Amino acid sequence: MSGKRNKRLEALIRTLDPDFAVLTVGVSPLLLNFNFNSSDSPLVIWHGMGDSYNAPGMLEFIGAIQDMHKGIFVHSVYLAEDTKDDQRAGFWGDVNAQVANVSEQLTHIPELVRGFDAIGFSQGGQFLRAYIERYNSPPVHNLITFGSQHMGVSDLPLCRPWDLGCQLARRAARGGVYTEWAQKNLVQAQYYRDPDQLPTYYRSSRFLASINNEVTSDINTTYATNLASLNKLVLVLFSEDKTVVPKETAWFGSYAPPPTNDTIFKKTIVPMRMQPVYVEDRIGLKSLDKRGDVVLETCVGQHMELSTKCWKPLVRRYVGGLEGNATAAVAEMATGAGIQDRDSQAVLRLEA
């Protein structure tokens, strides 16, 4: 019995408590004590492209959340226990299989059985939304996504000059983004949405077109039911985002399909409330919005530059399920009060 319990504990890699967890980057942490306040809603985080579940920036962010919500249980999603393999899985792999594997991962964490709040960074945001639409057991209460690609991207994300793995994946994707191989193996290809090739996208996309219910002959009504069950959907856009094209995809915006090859039309943004997936309520987004439960926020800065002044009020208000969070968070956002214990201009830079 103790052996099974040890395996269960090891499976909770990225469940952090600053006082009771021993952390070693690149090695699964040994969890020594479940010291969390059961009155707080637990939190699940899914990192972005090029990051890993136990990267220094992720640990810093989790630590800051645990400073804010004392004793909160936090789980950082992993696709592989090895740090490098987890990072690689952000570029290479079948996203549908990854989401299914994460669903299985979450069902084996007893602290999440009554549900949890969730934060998705960049592509982790649409992956968490896919989890909600397809599985949602245990259920998500509030979902916050930072710079996510909910309506896909019209250009593949840029790579850092020294990131060979990213460059190889990007080159392979551009060579045949809608091939069957790319749609099963290249992560960024699986949310690439070219407004000039929408019929091809509808035929070929195995992930994004599915979770957005864009193929009208294959609508899954469960997606709408599950997404509409959220308490709040918080969509955060980065004002100077050049990595994600267009940046408005973070708010379910996309480039309009041009009636001709005139590039002027290509730069026209179709906002969330004019998208067919919204107008026809194919994924429950309209239902959420009509209830007042879709929150559109902007972080000033480039992609995944998280200033304390931006993220902290959102996490205070929508994470933890504590009564009174909303009032304190609104005051912070309006005045900046309450964040002077840390540098309000400090920026946490996470990977895309």
Secondary structure, 3 states (H helix, E strand, C coil): CHHHHHHHHHHCCCCCCCCCEEEECCEEEEECCCCCCCCCCCEEEECCCCCCCCCHHHHHHHHHHHHHCCCCCEEECCCCCCHHHHHHCCCECCHHHHHHHHHHHHHCCHHHCCCEEEEEECHHHHHHHHHHHHCCCCCEEEEEEECCCCCCECECCCCCCCCHHHHHHHHHHHHCCCCCCHHHHECHHHHECCHHHHHHHHHHCCCHHHHCCCCHHHCCHHHHHHHHCCCEEEEEEECCCCCCECHHHHHCCEECCCCCCCHHHHCCEECHHHCHHHHCCCCCHHHHHHCCCEEEEEECCCCCEEEHHHHHHHHHHHCCCCCCHHHHHHHHHHHCCCCCCCCCCCEEECCC
